[in-house]
């Protein structure tokens, strides 16, 4: 009888434990909000801007094959879902505060974000789980990338 009582107690406690795990992390929701309003999806989520933000969340932040070509060469939006898998939250915050990349990534905006917001962004992206493939490699300016790519003009002479 003791064994049955133990099993009943064990099974009765499972839903409580499951409910505790399901409690939403408010920082994840904040990160969802930050990635939307800061424009992360515009480049890092395929089809997001063209669909008016209607891309499925399963495709959020998986990077894109659309290149951005200019005097710097051709860059591609990184798959943030894979990128974050190799970083701790503290490593992400440190990296975001010192990041300097090629255009058109507005890395300077990350410098101005609060540590709290960067942590929320990290938690949200990690909550999505790994998906997709790595972005194509950088193409130097003297090489023509495979399409598709957006061509930026050279800056006006000073």
N, C-alpha and C positions, 0 to 999 in steps of 0.2 A: 504494500500500500504506500510505503514511503516513496518508492520509485515512481509510482503514478502521480502522487502529489507533487513530487519534484518536477516531473514532465509538464504537469498542468501549469505550475508556476512559471516554468521556463517558456512555454508557448504563450502564456498570457502576457509575458513581458516583451515578447518579440514585437508586437505592434507599437508599443511605447518606444522601444529602441529605434524602430524604423521611422517613427514620427519625429524623433529627435534629429535623426540624420537628414530628414526632408526639410527641416526649418531653413527657410531661405536666408542666405547671407545678404544683408542689406548692401554690403560693399559690391557684391556681384551685380545687383540691380543698378547701383550707382555707376559701375563700370559700363554696363549696357548703355546707359544714358550718355555717358561721356564719349564713348566711341561713336555714338550717333551724332551728337551735336558738334563734335570736333572734326567731323569729316573723315574719319578713319576708313569708313566703308566706301567712300567715294572712289578710292583707288584700290583698297585691299580686299574688297568684295566684288567678284565679277558681276557685271550687269546692274549693280546697285543704283548708280546715278542714272543710267538710262531707263531704268524701270520706275523711277521716282521713289526709290527706297523699298521696292516690293520684292527684293530678292529673298529667297527662303533662308531662315537662320542657319540651316545646315550648311550653307555656302558662305556664311559670314567669315570674313577675315582670312580666307584661304589663299590670298594673293591673287595675282592675275598674270596672264600672258601678254596683256597690252603693254607695250613698251612706251617709254617717254624719252624721246630723242631730242637732243639739243647739243650745244657746244661742249657739254660735259661727257657726251656719249649717250648710251641708251641704258636707262635704269628700269627696273621692274618692281612692282609692289610686292614686298616680302610676304610670305605666308606666315602671318603672325601666330597662328595656332600651332604651327610647328616650331617657330622661333622661340616662343615662350616655354616650350617643353624643356629646353636646355638651360633655362635660367631659374634661379630662385627669385622670390619677390624682391629681396634686398638687392640682388644683382640687377634686376630690371630697373629699379628706382635709380640706382647709381648710373647705369648705362643711359637711361632716358635723360638724366640731368646733364650728361656730358656728350650726348650723341651729336655727330656732325656727319651728314650724308650728302650725296649728290641730289640735285633737283629731280623732280619737283617736290620731294618730301619736305614738309615744313617742320624739320627737326627742332627749330628754335621754339616752336609752340610747346613741345614737350618740356623744354627748359623752364617755361613759365608755369607749368602745371604744379599744383601742390603735391607734396609727397602722398597725401591721403588720396588724391585723385589718381595718381599713377598706380598706387596699390590697388585701388578699385578697378582700374583698367586691367591690370594684370590678373586679378581674380576672375573677372568676367571672361577674359580671353581663355584662361586656363579652364574655366567651367565648360566651355564649348567642346573641349577635348581636341586631340590632334585629328586633322583631316586634310585632305588635299595633297598636293605635291609641292616641292620647293619651287620658288620662282625661277625663271630663266636667269642665266648668269649675265652680269654686266657686259655690255658691248662697248669697246672703246670708240671714240669719236671718228676715227679714220675708217671704221668698218660699218657697213650697212647691215642693220639687223633684219631678221626675218619679220615679215608683217604678222600681226598688226602692230602699228606704233603710231604715236602722235608726234608730229614734227613741231618743235618749238623753233621760232626764228632766232637768229643771233641777236643779242642785245644791240640797241642803237649805239653808234659811236659817240664817244664823250667829247 
